Amino acid sequence: MEHTVVRCAEGHVFSTSSFPMQQLGPGRLGPGRLIRCPRCARLRHAVPVTALKR
């Protein structure tokens, strides 16, 4: 099972095994999804964390 690292609207970074509708891509519905954050225990808008290039 593949994990996706995401950041919620509050700034918490965590890993999730299910990122709803990930296969549709950012061009179709945008990069964000509504998922429950394990840190603040609320439904939050979350986006995948991209690796920063130096």
mmCIF file as Biopython writes it, N, C-alpha, C and O atoms, coordinates in Angstrom:
data_model
#
loop_
_atom_site.group_PDB
_atom_site.id
_atom_site.type_symbol
_atom_site.label_atom_id
_atom_site.label_alt_id
_atom_site.label_comp_id
_atom_site.label_asym_id
_atom_site.label_entity_id
_atom_site.label_seq_id
_atom_site.pdbx_PDB_ins_code
_atom_site.Cartn_x
_atom_site.Cartn_y
_atom_site.Cartn_z
_atom_site.occupancy
_atom_site.B_iso_or_equiv
_atom_site.auth_seq_id
_atom_site.auth_asym_id
_atom_site.pdbx_PDB_model_num
ATOM 1   N N  . MET A ? 1  ? 0.838   -1.177 0.000   1.0 0.0 1  A 1 
ATOM 2   C CA . MET A ? 1  ? 0.000   0.000  0.000   1.0 0.0 1  A 1 
ATOM 3   C C  . MET A ? 1  ? 0.888   1.248  0.000   1.0 0.0 1  A 1 
ATOM 4   O O  . MET A ? 1  ? 1.834   1.352  0.781   1.0 0.0 1  A 1 
ATOM 5   N N  . GLU A ? 2  ? 0.577   2.159  -0.859  1.0 0.0 2  A 1 
ATOM 6   C CA . GLU A ? 2  ? 1.369   3.376  -1.003  1.0 0.0 2  A 1 
ATOM 7   C C  . GLU A ? 2  ? 0.878   4.452  -0.030  1.0 0.0 2  A 1 
ATOM 8   O O  . GLU A ? 2  ? -0.326  4.626  0.162   1.0 0.0 2  A 1 
ATOM 9   N N  . HIS A ? 3  ? 1.825   5.170  0.579   1.0 0.0 3  A 1 
ATOM 10  C CA . HIS A ? 3  ? 1.494   6.259  1.499   1.0 0.0 3  A 1 
ATOM 11  C C  . HIS A ? 3  ? 1.780   7.594  0.828   1.0 0.0 3  A 1 
ATOM 12  O O  . HIS A ? 3  ? 2.735   7.725  0.062   1.0 0.0 3  A 1 
ATOM 13  N N  . THR A ? 4  ? 0.949   8.578  1.120   1.0 0.0 4  A 1 
ATOM 14  C CA . THR A ? 4  ? 1.126   9.929  0.605   1.0 0.0 4  A 1 
ATOM 15  C C  . THR A ? 4  ? 1.366   10.865 1.773   1.0 0.0 4  A 1 
ATOM 16  O O  . THR A ? 4  ? 0.623   10.828 2.754   1.0 0.0 4  A 1 
ATOM 17  N N  . VAL A ? 5  ? 2.391   11.706 1.691   1.0 0.0 5  A 1 
ATOM 18  C CA . VAL A ? 5  ? 2.665   12.690 2.722   1.0 0.0 5  A 1 
ATOM 19  C C  . VAL A ? 5  ? 1.875   13.944 2.370   1.0 0.0 5  A 1 
ATOM 20  O O  . VAL A ? 5  ? 1.993   14.473 1.264   1.0 0.0 5  A 1 
ATOM 21  N N  . VAL A ? 6  ? 1.062   14.420 3.328   1.0 0.0 6  A 1 
ATOM 22  C CA . VAL A ? 6  ? 0.195   15.570 3.088   1.0 0.0 6  A 1 
ATOM 23  C C  . VAL A ? 6  ? 0.359   16.609 4.195   1.0 0.0 6  A 1 
ATOM 24  O O  . VAL A ? 6  ? 0.875   16.320 5.275   1.0 0.0 6  A 1 
ATOM 25  N N  . ARG A ? 7  ? -0.100  17.840 3.889   1.0 0.0 7  A 1 
ATOM 26  C CA . ARG A ? 7  ? -0.094  18.925 4.872   1.0 0.0 7  A 1 
ATOM 27  C C  . ARG A ? 7  ? -1.522  19.444 4.979   1.0 0.0 7  A 1 
ATOM 28  O O  . ARG A ? 7  ? -2.150  19.767 3.970   1.0 0.0 7  A 1 
ATOM 29  N N  . CYS A ? 8  ? -2.040  19.522 6.224   1.0 0.0 8  A 1 
ATOM 30  C CA . CYS A ? 8  ? -3.402  20.008 6.412   1.0 0.0 8  A 1 
ATOM 31  C C  . CYS A ? 8  ? -3.398  21.540 6.456   1.0 0.0 8  A 1 
ATOM 32  O O  . CYS A ? 8  ? -2.339  22.168 6.467   1.0 0.0 8  A 1 
ATOM 33  N N  . ALA A ? 9  ? -4.580  22.121 6.481   1.0 0.0 9  A 1 
ATOM 34  C CA . ALA A ? 9  ? -4.720  23.577 6.467   1.0 0.0 9  A 1 
ATOM 35  C C  . ALA A ? 9  ? -4.113  24.235 7.709   1.0 0.0 9  A 1 
ATOM 36  O O  . ALA A ? 9  ? -3.774  25.418 7.678   1.0 0.0 9  A 1 
ATOM 37  N N  . GLU A ? 10 ? -3.975  23.483 8.790   1.0 0.0 10 A 1 
ATOM 38  C CA . GLU A ? 10 ? -3.353  24.010 10.010  1.0 0.0 10 A 1 
ATOM 39  C C  . GLU A ? 10 ? -1.829  23.903 9.975   1.0 0.0 10 A 1 
ATOM 40  O O  . GLU A ? 10 ? -1.153  24.408 10.870  1.0 0.0 10 A 1 
ATOM 41  N N  . GLY A ? 11 ? -1.286  23.248 8.944   1.0 0.0 11 A 1 
ATOM 42  C CA . GLY A ? 11 ? 0.159   23.127 8.795   1.0 0.0 11 A 1 
ATOM 43  C C  . GLY A ? 11 ? 0.738   21.820 9.297   1.0 0.0 11 A 1 
ATOM 44  O O  . GLY A ? 11 ? 1.954   21.632 9.246   1.0 0.0 11 A 1 
ATOM 45  N N  . HIS A ? 12 ? -0.099  20.905 9.784   1.0 0.0 12 A 1 
ATOM 46  C CA . HIS A ? 12 ? 0.392   19.621 10.266  1.0 0.0 12 A 1 
ATOM 47  C C  . HIS A ? 12 ? 0.759   18.728 9.079   1.0 0.0 12 A 1 
ATOM 48  O O  . HIS A ? 12 ? -0.002  18.620 8.117   1.0 0.0 12 A 1 
ATOM 49  N N  . VAL A ? 13 ? 1.911   18.100 9.151   1.0 0.0 13 A 1 
ATOM 50  C CA . VAL A ? 13 ? 2.370   17.196 8.088   1.0 0.0 13 A 1 
ATOM 51  C C  . VAL A ? 13 ? 2.243   15.768 8.609   1.0 0.0 13 A 1 
ATOM 52  O O  . VAL A ? 13 ? 2.704   15.454 9.706   1.0 0.0 13 A 1 
ATOM 53  N N  . PHE A ? 14 ? 1.610   14.906 7.809   1.0 0.0 14 A 1 
ATOM 54  C CA . PHE A ? 14 ? 1.437   13.512 8.195   1.0 0.0 14 A 1 
ATOM 55  C C  . PHE A ? 14 ? 1.316   12.646 6.957   1.0 0.0 14 A 1 
ATOM 56  O O  . PHE A ? 14 ? 1.165   13.150 5.844   1.0 0.0 14 A 1 
ATOM 57  N N  . SER A ? 15 ? 1.382   11.345 7.160   1.0 0.0 15 A 1 
ATOM 58  C CA . SER A ? 15 ? 1.299   10.381 6.075   1.0 0.0 15 A 1 
ATOM 59  C C  . SER A ? 15 ? -0.063  9.702  6.120   1.0 0.0 15 A 1 
ATOM 60  O O  . SER A ? 15 ? -0.584  9.413  7.197   1.0 0.0 15 A 1 
ATOM 61  N N  . THR A ? 16 ? -0.629  9.454  4.958   1.0 0.0 16 A 1 
ATOM 62  C CA . THR A ? 16 ? -1.908  8.769  4.881   1.0 0.0 16 A 1 
ATOM 63  C C  . THR A ? 16 ? -1.838  7.685  3.810   1.0 0.0 16 A 1 
ATOM 64  O O  . THR A ? 16 ? -1.195  7.858  2.775   1.0 0.0 16 A 1 
ATOM 65  N N  . SER A ? 17 ? -2.507  6.572  4.074   1.0 0.0 17 A 1 
ATOM 66  C CA . SER A ? 17 ? -2.503  5.489  3.088   1.0 0.0 17 A 1 
ATOM 67  C C  . SER A ? 17 ? -3.601  5.675  2.054   1.0 0.0 17 A 1 
ATOM 68  O O  . SER A ? 17 ? -3.539  5.097  0.969   1.0 0.0 17 A 1 
ATOM 69  N N  . SER A ? 18 ? -4.601  6.475  2.381   1.0 0.0 18 A 1 
ATOM 70  C CA . SER A ? 18 ? -5.673  6.723  1.416   1.0 0.0 18 A 1 
ATOM 71  C C  . SER A ? 18 ? -5.819  8.221  1.202   1.0 0.0 18 A 1 
ATOM 72  O O  . SER A ? 18 ? -6.102  8.968  2.139   1.0 0.0 18 A 1 
ATOM 73  N N  . PHE A ? 19 ? -5.628  8.646  -0.020  1.0 0.0 19 A 1 
ATOM 74  C CA . PHE A ? 19 ? -5.812  10.049 -0.379  1.0 0.0 19 A 1 
ATOM 75  C C  . PHE A ? 19 ? -6.902  10.056 -1.429  1.0 0.0 19 A 1 
ATOM 76  O O  . PHE A ? 19 ? -6.627  9.760  -2.592  1.0 0.0 19 A 1 
ATOM 77  N N  . PRO A ? 20 ? -8.150  10.390 -1.054  1.0 0.0 20 A 1 
ATOM 78  C CA . PRO A ? 20 ? -9.309  10.228 -1.934  1.0 0.0 20 A 1 
ATOM 79  C C  . PRO A ? 20 ? -9.135  10.835 -3.319  1.0 0.0 20 A 1 
ATOM 80  O O  . PRO A ? 20 ? -8.671  11.966 -3.461  1.0 0.0 20 A 1 
ATOM 81  N N  . MET A ? 21 ? -9.510  10.077 -4.327  1.0 0.0 21 A 1 
ATOM 82  C CA . MET A ? 21 ? -9.504  10.500 -5.727  1.0 0.0 21 A 1 
ATOM 83  C C  . MET A ? 21 ? -8.145  10.978 -6.214  1.0 0.0 21 A 1 
ATOM 84  O O  . MET A ? 21 ? -8.069  11.864 -7.065  1.0 0.0 21 A 1 
ATOM 85  N N  . GLN A ? 22 ? -7.085  10.409 -5.690  1.0 0.0 22 A 1 
ATOM 86  C CA . GLN A ? 22 ? -5.729  10.801 -6.071  1.0 0.0 22 A 1 
ATOM 87  C C  . GLN A ? 22 ? -5.466  10.517 -7.545  1.0 0.0 22 A 1 
ATOM 88  O O  . GLN A ? 22 ? -4.708  11.243 -8.188  1.0 0.0 22 A 1 
ATOM 89  N N  . GLN A ? 23 ? -6.078  9.478  -8.082  1.0 0.0 23 A 1 
ATOM 90  C CA . GLN A ? 23 ? -5.814  9.086  -9.454  1.0 0.0 23 A 1 
ATOM 91  C C  . GLN A ? 23 ? -6.353  10.086 -10.477 1.0 0.0 23 A 1 
ATOM 92  O O  . GLN A ? 23 ? -5.952  10.034 -11.640 1.0 0.0 23 A 1 
ATOM 93  N N  . LEU A ? 24 ? -7.243  10.986 -10.084 1.0 0.0 24 A 1 
ATOM 94  C CA . LEU A ? 24 ? -7.794  11.944 -11.032 1.0 0.0 24 A 1 
ATOM 95  C C  . LEU A ? 24 ? -6.816  13.064 -11.368 1.0 0.0 24 A 1 
ATOM 96  O O  . LEU A ? 24 ? -6.949  13.714 -12.405 1.0 0.0 24 A 1 
ATOM 97  N N  . GLY A ? 25 ? -5.844  13.292 -10.507 1.0 0.0 25 A 1 
ATOM 98  C CA . GLY A ? 25 ? -4.820  14.296 -10.780 1.0 0.0 25 A 1 
ATOM 99  C C  . GLY A ? 25 ? -5.256  15.714 -10.449 1.0 0.0 25 A 1 
ATOM 100 O O  . GLY A ? 25 ? -6.449  15.989 -10.321 1.0 0.0 25 A 1 
ATOM 101 N N  . PRO A ? 26 ? -4.299  16.602 -10.312 1.0 0.0 26 A 1 
ATOM 102 C CA . PRO A ? 26 ? -4.601  17.970 -9.909  1.0 0.0 26 A 1 
ATOM 103 C C  . PRO A ? 26 ? -5.328  18.781 -10.979 1.0 0.0 26 A 1 
ATOM 104 O O  . PRO A ? 26 ? -5.988  19.767 -10.649 1.0 0.0 26 A 1 
ATOM 105 N N  . GLY A ? 27 ? -5.227  18.395 -12.245 1.0 0.0 27 A 1 
ATOM 106 C CA . GLY A ? 27 ? -5.888  19.141 -13.311 1.0 0.0 27 A 1 
ATOM 107 C C  . GLY A ? 27 ? -7.397  19.012 -13.285 1.0 0.0 27 A 1 
ATOM 108 O O  . GLY A ? 27 ? -8.103  19.883 -13.794 1.0 0.0 27 A 1 
ATOM 109 N N  . ARG A ? 28 ? -7.897  17.946 -12.704 1.0 0.0 28 A 1 
ATOM 110 C CA . ARG A ? 28 ? -9.335  17.676 -12.710 1.0 0.0 28 A 1 
ATOM 111 C C  . ARG A ? 28 ? -10.059 18.326 -11.539 1.0 0.0 28 A 1 
ATOM 112 O O  . ARG A ? 28 ? -11.039 19.041 -11.746 1.0 0.0 28 A 1 
ATOM 113 N N  . LEU A ? 29 ? -9.605  18.096 -10.330 1.0 0.0 29 A 1 
ATOM 114 C CA . LEU A ? 29 ? -10.305 18.585 -9.140  1.0 0.0 29 A 1 
ATOM 115 C C  . LEU A ? 29 ? -9.438  19.454 -8.237  1.0 0.0 29 A 1 
ATOM 116 O O  . LEU A ? 29 ? -9.892  19.879 -7.175  1.0 0.0 29 A 1 
ATOM 117 N N  . GLY A ? 30 ? -8.238  19.718 -8.628  1.0 0.0 30 A 1 
ATOM 118 C CA . GLY A ? 30 ? -7.329  20.452 -7.761  1.0 0.0 30 A 1 
ATOM 119 C C  . GLY A ? 30 ? -6.558  19.487 -6.879  1.0 0.0 30 A 1 
ATOM 120 O O  . GLY A ? 30 ? -6.950  18.328 -6.745  1.0 0.0 30 A 1 
ATOM 121 N N  . PRO A ? 31 ? -5.479  19.941 -6.280  1.0 0.0 31 A 1 
ATOM 122 C CA . PRO A ? 31 ? -4.619  19.041 -5.515  1.0 0.0 31 A 1 
ATOM 123 C C  . PRO A ? 31 ? -5.141  18.710 -4.118  1.0 0.0 31 A 1 
ATOM 124 O O  . PRO A ? 31 ? -4.709  17.718 -3.533  1.0 0.0 31 A 1 
ATOM 125 N N  . GLY A ? 32 ? -6.049  19.504 -3.569  1.0 0.0 32 A 1 
ATOM 126 C CA . GLY A ? 32 ? -6.478  19.325 -2.186  1.0 0.0 32 A 1 
ATOM 127 C C  . GLY A ? 32 ? -7.632  18.356 -2.024  1.0 0.0 32 A 1 
ATOM 128 O O  . GLY A ? 32 ? -8.435  18.161 -2.936  1.0 0.0 32 A 1 
ATOM 129 N N  . ARG A ? 33 ? -7.699  17.754 -0.847  1.0 0.0 33 A 1 
ATOM 130 C CA . ARG A ? 33 ? -8.787  16.848 -0.493  1.0 0.0 33 A 1 
ATOM 131 C C  . ARG A ? 33 ? -9.174  17.122 0.957   1.0 0.0 33 A 1 
ATOM 132 O O  . ARG A ? 33 ? -8.383  17.675 1.721   1.0 0.0 33 A 1 
ATOM 133 N N  . LEU A ? 34 ? -10.383 16.735 1.330   1.0 0.0 34 A 1 
ATOM 134 C CA . LEU A ? 34 ? -10.858 16.879 2.691   1.0 0.0 34 A 1 
ATOM 135 C C  . LEU A ? 34 ? -10.641 15.554 3.408   1.0 0.0 34 A 1 
ATOM 136 O O  . LEU A ? 34 ? -11.297 14.561 3.093   1.0 0.0 34 A 1 
ATOM 137 N N  . ILE A ? 35 ? -9.719  15.534 4.374   1.0 0.0 35 A 1 
ATOM 138 C CA . ILE A ? 35 ? -9.431  14.313 5.128   1.0 0.0 35 A 1 
ATOM 139 C C  . ILE A ? 35 ? -9.268  14.671 6.598   1.0 0.0 35 A 1 
ATOM 140 O O  . ILE A ? 35 ? -9.053  15.834 6.941   1.0 0.0 35 A 1 
ATOM 141 N N  . ARG A ? 36 ? -9.370  13.668 7.465   1.0 0.0 36 A 1 
ATOM 142 C CA . ARG A ? 36 ? -9.247  13.900 8.905   1.0 0.0 36 A 1 
ATOM 143 C C  . ARG A ? 36 ? -7.774  13.945 9.297   1.0 0.0 36 A 1 
ATOM 144 O O  . ARG A ? 36 ? -7.018  13.009 9.035   1.0 0.0 36 A 1 
ATOM 145 N N  . CYS A ? 37 ? -7.384  15.039 9.922   1.0 0.0 37 A 1 
ATOM 146 C CA . CYS A ? 37 ? -6.003  15.212 10.388  1.0 0.0 37 A 1 
ATOM 147 C C  . CYS A ? 37 ? -5.829  14.473 11.711  1.0 0.0 37 A 1 
ATOM 148 O O  . CYS A ? 37 ? -6.627  14.673 12.626  1.0 0.0 37 A 1 
ATOM 149 N N  . PRO A ? 38 ? -4.807  13.623 11.838  1.0 0.0 38 A 1 
ATOM 150 C CA . PRO A ? 38 ? -4.597  12.899 13.098  1.0 0.0 38 A 1 
ATOM 151 C C  . PRO A ? 38 ? -4.087  13.800 14.225  1.0 0.0 38 A 1 
ATOM 152 O O  . PRO A ? 38 ? -4.211  13.438 15.395  1.0 0.0 38 A 1 
ATOM 153 N N  . ARG A ? 39 ? -3.526  14.946 13.906  1.0 0.0 39 A 1 
ATOM 154 C CA . ARG A ? 39 ? -2.999  15.850 14.935  1.0 0.0 39 A 1 
ATOM 155 C C  . ARG A ? 39 ? -4.095  16.679 15.597  1.0 0.0 39 A 1 
ATOM 156 O O  . ARG A ? 39 ? -4.123  16.803 16.821  1.0 0.0 39 A 1 
ATOM 157 N N  . CYS A ? 40 ? -5.005  17.252 14.792  1.0 0.0 40 A 1 
ATOM 158 C CA . CYS A ? 40 ? -6.055  18.103 15.362  1.0 0.0 40 A 1 
ATOM 159 C C  . CYS A ? 40 ? -7.419  17.396 15.381  1.0 0.0 40 A 1 
ATOM 160 O O  . CYS A ? 40 ? -8.390  17.952 15.894  1.0 0.0 40 A 1 
ATOM 161 N N  . ALA A ? 41 ? -7.502  16.184 14.829  1.0 0.0 41 A 1 
ATOM 162 C CA . ALA A ? 41 ? -8.704  15.339 14.856  1.0 0.0 41 A 1 
ATOM 163 C C  . ALA A ? 41 ? -9.927  15.998 14.225  1.0 0.0 41 A 1 
ATOM 164 O O  . ALA A ? 41 ? -11.054 15.747 14.654  1.0 0.0 41 A 1 
ATOM 165 N N  . ARG A ? 42 ? -9.718  16.837 13.212  1.0 0.0 42 A 1 
ATOM 166 C CA . ARG A ? 42 ? -10.823 17.476 12.507  1.0 0.0 42 A 1 
ATOM 167 C C  . ARG A ? 42 ? -10.679 17.241 11.013  1.0 0.0 42 A 1 
ATOM 168 O O  . ARG A ? 42 ? -9.590  16.957 10.515  1.0 0.0 42 A 1 
ATOM 169 N N  . LEU A ? 43 ? -11.794 17.362 10.310  1.0 0.0 43 A 1 
ATOM 170 C CA . LEU A ? 43 ? -11.722 17.298 8.852   1.0 0.0 43 A 1 
ATOM 171 C C  . LEU A ? 43 ? -11.075 18.580 8.364   1.0 0.0 43 A 1 
ATOM 172 O O  . LEU A ? 43 ? -11.541 19.676 8.677   1.0 0.0 43 A 1 
ATOM 173 N N  . ARG A ? 44 ? -10.020 18.448 7.609   1.0 0.0 44 A 1 
ATOM 174 C CA . ARG A ? 44 ? -9.268  19.599 7.125   1.0 0.0 44 A 1 
ATOM 175 C C  . ARG A ? 44 ? -8.968  19.429 5.638   1.0 0.0 44 A 1 
ATOM 176 O O  . ARG A ? 44 ? -8.899  18.310 5.129   1.0 0.0 44 A 1 
ATOM 177 N N  . HIS A ? 45 ? -8.794  20.533 4.969   1.0 0.0 45 A 1 
ATOM 178 C CA . HIS A ? 45 ? -8.337  20.527 3.586   1.0 0.0 45 A 1 
ATOM 179 C C  . HIS A ? 45 ? -6.856  20.172 3.630   1.0 0.0 45 A 1 
ATOM 180 O O  . HIS A ? 45 ? -6.091  20.807 4.356   1.0 0.0 45 A 1 
ATOM 181 N N  . ALA A ? 46 ? -6.445  19.175 2.869   1.0 0.0 46 A 1 
ATOM 182 C CA . ALA A ? 46 ? -5.055  18.732 2.866   1.0 0.0 46 A 1 
ATOM 183 C C  . ALA A ? 46 ? -4.556  18.626 1.430   1.0 0.0 46 A 1 
ATOM 184 O O  . ALA A ? 46 ? -5.306  18.278 0.518   1.0 0.0 46 A 1 
ATOM 185 N N  . VAL A ? 47 ? -3.279  18.931 1.252   1.0 0.0 47 A 1 
ATOM 186 C CA . VAL A ? 47 ? -2.646  18.857 -0.060  1.0 0.0 47 A 1 
ATOM 187 C C  . VAL A ? 47 ? -1.377  17.996 0.062   1.0 0.0 47 A 1 
ATOM 188 O O  . VAL A ? 47 ? -0.742  17.969 1.116   1.0 0.0 47 A 1 
ATOM 189 N N  . PRO A ? 48 ? -1.016  17.299 -1.015  1.0 0.0 48 A 1 
ATOM 190 C CA . PRO A ? 48 ? 0.233   16.511 -0.982  1.0 0.0 48 A 1 
ATOM 191 C C  . PRO A ? 48 ? 1.441   17.431 -0.811  1.0 0.0 48 A 1 
ATOM 192 O O  . PRO A ? 48 ? 1.484   18.535 -1.354  1.0 0.0 48 A 1 
ATOM 193 N N  . VAL A ? 49 ? 2.415   16.951 -0.046  1.0 0.0 49 A 1 
ATOM 194 C CA . VAL A ? 49 ? 3.660   17.696 0.167   1.0 0.0 49 A 1 
ATOM 195 C C  . VAL A ? 49 ? 4.602   17.323 -0.968  1.0 0.0 49 A 1 
ATOM 196 O O  . VAL A ? 49 ? 4.847   16.143 -1.214  1.0 0.0 49 A 1 
ATOM 197 N N  . THR A ? 50 ? 5.122   18.318 -1.650  1.0 0.0 50 A 1 
ATOM 198 C CA . THR A ? 50 ? 6.080   18.068 -2.728  1.0 0.0 50 A 1 
ATOM 199 C C  . THR A ? 50 ? 7.491   18.286 -2.199  1.0 0.0 50 A 1 
ATOM 200 O O  . THR A ? 50 ? 7.720   19.149 -1.351  1.0 0.0 50 A 1 
ATOM 201 N N  . ALA A ? 51 ? 8.426   17.501 -2.703  1.0 0.0 51 A 1 
ATOM 202 C CA . ALA A ? 51 ? 9.819   17.642 -2.302  1.0 0.0 51 A 1 
ATOM 203 C C  . ALA A ? 51 ? 10.389  18.946 -2.857  1.0 0.0 51 A 1 
ATOM 204 O O  . ALA A ? 51 ? 10.197  19.277 -4.027  1.0 0.0 51 A 1 
ATOM 205 N N  . LEU A ? 52 ? 11.082  19.668 -2.006  1.0 0.0 52 A 1 
ATOM 206 C CA . LEU A ? 52 ? 11.699  20.924 -2.439  1.0 0.0 52 A 1 
ATOM 207 C C  . LEU A ? 52 ? 13.040  20.630 -3.087  1.0 0.0 52 A 1 
ATOM 208 O O  . LEU A ? 52 ? 13.844  19.866 -2.553  1.0 0.0 52 A 1 
ATOM 209 N N  . LYS A ? 53 ? 13.274  21.234 -4.230  1.0 0.0 53 A 1 
ATOM 210 C CA . LYS A ? 53 ? 14.556  21.069 -4.909  1.0 0.0 53 A 1 
ATOM 211 C C  . LYS A ? 53 ? 15.473  22.209 -4.499  1.0 0.0 53 A 1 
ATOM 212 O O  . LYS A ? 53 ? 15.056  23.366 -4.446  1.0 0.0 53 A 1 
ATOM 213 N N  . ARG A ? 54 ? 16.715  21.877 -4.213  1.0 0.0 54 A 1 
ATOM 214 C CA . ARG A ? 54 ? 17.686  22.909 -3.807  1.0 0.0 54 A 1 
ATOM 215 C C  . ARG A ? 54 ? 18.626  23.227 -4.925  1.0 0.0 54 A 1 
ATOM 216 O O  . ARG A ? 54 ? 19.509  24.070 -4.769  1.0 0.0 54 A 1 
#
